[in-house]
Each structure stands twice: as structure tokens, then as C-alpha cells.
Amino acid sequence: MQRRKTNRFDNISIGFLIGFVLPVVVFFVVYLIGKNDISVAEYIKSLKQLNVLIKLGSLCVFLNSAVFMGFIKLKFEKTARGILGATIIYAFAILISRAF
């Protein structure tokens, strides 16, 4: 039986961290590209009034699927599992926020 060489980056907690931080980073990049003359709180409030906050959140989380596929191709299954877990948690949060 061959032992697979383990990589220190093939870790579920690293995947969770990537999966939770990446959508937030994408959101702030969108904020920086957009209107810089208002604060982040005002930006979020205006997105909520326009009913686009949930859609933008969904798009930010969608990037996790591309990163997930990249880690699968690199054969980092544990990291990909963490990213998938974070994506599912975000998906439930978006689903709940759409309901209310």
C-alpha cells in the first residue's frame, strides 16, 4: 500500500479560512472599484435598499466554486472540502436572508 505524500496546505481548516475570506475580499474589491465617496456601511445600506445585496453576495460566493475546482485539480481534497463547507454555510445564510 502506497502512502500518499501529505501537503501542509491540504487541510480542512485552511479551506474553511479561504472559503470564508474570499467572498469578503471580493465584496471589498467590488466596493473599491465602485463608489469610493461613501462609507462601507452606507454602501451596504444602499445595496440593501436596491435589493442587490443578496445578489452581490451570491456572486461573491460563486467565486468559491472556481477556487474549489482549482484545489480539486491540485489534488488537495481536504482543502477543497473546507471550501465546500464554507460555501454551503454561505449558501444557507443567503437562503435564509432571501426568506426574510
C-alpha positions as CSV (number, residue, x, y, z in Angstrom):
1,M,0.0,0.0,0.0
2,Q,1.4,3.3,-1.1
3,R,1.3,6.2,1.3
4,R,0.3,9.5,-0.3
5,K,2.7,12.4,0.4
6,T,0.8,14.9,2.5
7,N,1.0,18.6,1.9
8,R,0.7,21.0,4.8
9,F,-1.7,23.1,2.8
10,D,-4.1,20.2,2.3
11,N,-6.0,21.0,5.5
12,I,-9.8,21.4,6.1
13,S,-9.3,24.5,8.3
14,I,-7.2,26.2,5.6
15,G,-10.0,25.5,3.2
16,F,-12.6,27.0,5.6
17,L,-10.5,30.1,6.0
18,I,-10.1,30.5,2.2
19,G,-13.8,29.8,1.7
20,F,-14.9,32.4,4.3
21,V,-12.4,35.1,3.5
22,L,-12.5,35.1,-0.3
23,P,-16.1,36.3,-0.7
24,V,-15.5,39.1,1.7
25,V,-12.3,40.1,-0.2
26,V,-14.3,40.1,-3.5
27,F,-17.0,42.2,-1.9
28,F,-14.5,44.8,-0.8
29,V,-12.8,44.8,-4.3
30,V,-16.2,45.5,-5.8
31,Y,-16.7,48.3,-3.3
32,L,-13.3,49.8,-4.1
33,I,-14.0,49.6,-7.8
34,G,-17.4,51.2,-7.4
35,K,-18.2,54.3,-5.4
36,N,-15.4,55.4,-3.1
37,D,-17.1,58.6,-1.9
38,I,-19.4,56.7,0.6
39,S,-18.5,54.6,3.6
40,V,-18.8,50.8,3.6
41,A,-21.9,51.0,5.9
42,E,-23.6,53.4,3.5
43,Y,-22.7,51.2,0.6
44,I,-24.2,48.2,2.2
45,K,-27.3,50.1,3.1
46,S,-27.8,51.4,-0.4
47,L,-27.3,47.9,-1.8
48,K,-29.9,46.6,0.6
49,Q,-32.4,49.3,-0.4
50,L,-31.9,48.5,-4.1
51,N,-32.4,44.7,-3.3
52,V,-29.0,43.9,-4.8
53,L,-27.1,43.0,-1.6
54,I,-28.1,39.3,-1.7
55,K,-27.3,39.1,-5.4
56,L,-23.9,40.6,-4.9
57,G,-23.3,38.2,-2.0
58,S,-24.3,35.3,-4.2
59,L,-21.8,36.4,-6.9
60,C,-19.1,36.8,-4.3
61,V,-19.7,33.2,-3.0
62,F,-19.8,31.9,-6.6
63,L,-16.1,32.5,-6.9
64,N,-15.6,29.8,-4.2
65,S,-16.7,27.2,-6.8
66,A,-13.8,28.1,-9.1
67,V,-11.3,28.0,-6.2
68,F,-12.8,24.7,-5.1
69,M,-12.3,23.2,-8.6
70,G,-8.7,24.5,-8.6
71,F,-7.9,22.7,-5.4
72,I,-9.6,19.5,-6.7
73,K,-7.3,19.7,-9.8
74,L,-4.3,20.1,-7.5
75,K,-5.5,17.0,-5.5
76,F,-5.9,19.0,-2.3
77,E,-9.1,17.2,-1.3
78,K,-9.2,18.3,2.3
79,T,-8.7,22.0,1.4
80,A,-11.4,21.7,-1.2
81,R,-13.7,20.1,1.4
82,G,-13.2,23.1,3.7
83,I,-14.0,25.5,0.9
84,L,-17.1,23.5,0.1
85,G,-18.2,23.6,3.7
86,A,-17.8,27.4,3.9
87,T,-19.7,27.7,0.6
88,I,-22.6,25.7,1.9
89,I,-22.7,27.8,5.1
90,Y,-22.8,31.0,3.0
91,A,-25.5,29.4,0.8
92,F,-27.7,28.7,3.8
93,A,-27.1,32.3,5.1
94,I,-28.1,33.7,1.7
95,L,-31.2,31.4,1.5
96,I,-32.3,32.5,5.0
97,S,-31.8,36.1,4.1
98,R,-33.9,35.7,1.0
99,A,-36.7,34.3,3.0
100,F,-36.8,37.3,5.4
